[in-house]
C-alpha cells in the first residue's frame, strides 16, 4: 500500500519583495497522509534580522519585538529540510512562498526547493475561471469556517488550505 504524504505550507514575511531584501518570519507546515491531517506539524517563528514593513505587520500581527529572540533561518534549515524530505508541497500562490524559501535556502548555501509543488491558486483558477480564488474566497465556496483567521498566521492559513485543498482535488 502506497502512502501519499503531502505537506501544506505557508510562510509569513517582512514584506512582499524578496528582491528588496524581505525575509521569512514564519513557516507553517501541516502534514497530510492520504488526504487526512496527521497532527504532525512544523511551525517556527524566525528573526528576519530586518525591519518588518508596517503593511505586512498589519496583515500578520508580528513585530520585530516579537521575533528578536527567535532563531534565524540558518539555525533551523536542517530540521526544515528534514521535515520536507521529498514530499510534494501544497501552497496557495506558490510562486510567492517558493521565491522566499529558495532565497533563504540559497542564503544558507543550500539548493533551491526541488519538491513537487501543487499550487492551489492554479488549481482553483483552472476549476473556477473568472471567479475569486483567494484563500478566503475558496473557504467561502467550500463552506470552510475561517472565522479564526483574524490575521494571517502560517498554521491557521495551512489548516484552512488543507481543507480547501481536499475539496479542490475531491471534486475534480
N, C-alpha and C positions, 0 to 999 in steps of 0.2 A: 504494500500500500504506500503510495507516494504522498507525502505530507507537503502541502503548499504553504510555505511561510512567506508572508509579505509584511512589510513594515510601513505603517502610516507615519509620515514625517512632516514636521512643521518647524520653522525657525521664526524667531523674532530678531530684529536688527536695530542698529542705531539710526538707520535711515534707509533710503531706497536705492542708493547708488554705491555699489561696491567699488566702482572705478574712482569714486571720490574719497575712498577710504572708509566707507561704512563697514561695520563689522557685525557678526552674530553675537547676540546677548543671551539667547535662549534656544535650546534644542529640545524638542519633544518627539518621542517615537513610541508608537503603540504597536505591539506585535499582534498579528492575526495569523492563525493557522486554520486553513480550510474555511476562511471567512468568519472565524469566531475569534473574538478578543481573548487572549490568554491571560491577561493580567501582568505579563512580562513587559514592562515599560521601561523606557530610558528617558531621563529628564535631567537637564543640567542648566543652571544659570551661569553665565560667563562674564568675566570682567573684560570689556572690549578695549580697555586702555585708550578710550576715545570718548569725547562728549556725545551724549545721546541727543539727537535732533529733537527739538520741542514737539514737533508734529508727530514724530514716532512715539515719543513718551506719552502723548495723549492717547495713542492707539493701544499700547500695551501696558502702560502704567508703571513701567520700570524706570528707575532713575539711576544715575551714576552712584549715588549714595547707597542704593540697594545692592549694587554689584561690586563695590570696591573691594570686598574681601572674598569674592568668588574666584574660582580658578580661571586661568586663561585657556584658550582653545588648545594650545600646545600641551597643557597639563592633562587634558582629557582625550587627546587624539587616539591613543592606543585603545582605550576602552570603547570609544566611539566606533572605531573601525572594527573592533572585535564584535560589538553588538550588531553592526550592519551585516557583517560577513558578506556573503554574495547574494543576499536576499533582494528581491525586487522592492523598490521603494515607491509608495503611493503618495503623491504630493499634489496639492492643488496649486496650479500655476508654478509648475516645476522649474521652469527656466529661472525664476527669481531665486528660489532656495538653492538650486544646484550651483548657480553662479557664486553665491556666497560661500557654500560649502567647499567648492573647488578652490576658491581663493584661500580659505582658511587651511585647507589640506596642503596646498602648494606652499603656503607660507611656513608650514612645518616641515617642508622637504618631502612631502608625501605626494602620491599620484592622485589625480582627479578621480572622482567617483566613476566607477565602471559598472555599477549595478544597473540592472534594467530599471527604467523609470516609467511609471504609469502616471500620466498626468490627468487628473480628474477634470481639470478645466477643459482639456482637449476632448475627453470622453463626453463631457456634458455638452460642449458646443456641437459635436457630431450628432448627439442624440436629440438635442433641442435647439436646432438652428434658429437664430434670431431671438431666442429667449434669454433672460438674465441667467447667468451661470456662476454668480459669486457663491461663496460657501453659504451665506445667509439665504440667498435665493433658492439654492438646492435644498437646504434644510426645510424651507417653507414648502417647496414642491413635494418633498418626501415626508412631510409632517414629522420632522425630527425636531424635538424641543431644543431650541438654542437659547432659552431664557437665561441660562447661567453664563452666557457669553457677553458679559457687560464690557469686557475688554478682550483684546486678542492675546491669549496666552497659548503657548505652544501645545500643552497637553489637552486643554479644553478644545482647541481647534482640531487636534488629532482625533479626539473622541468623536466630535461631530463629523469629521471627514470619514472616519471608519464607517459610521452608519450610512452616510451618503454614498460612499463607495460601494458598499454591499448592495444598496438599492440600485445604483447605476449599472453594476455588472449583472445583477439578478434579472433585470428587465430589458436585456438586450434585444 
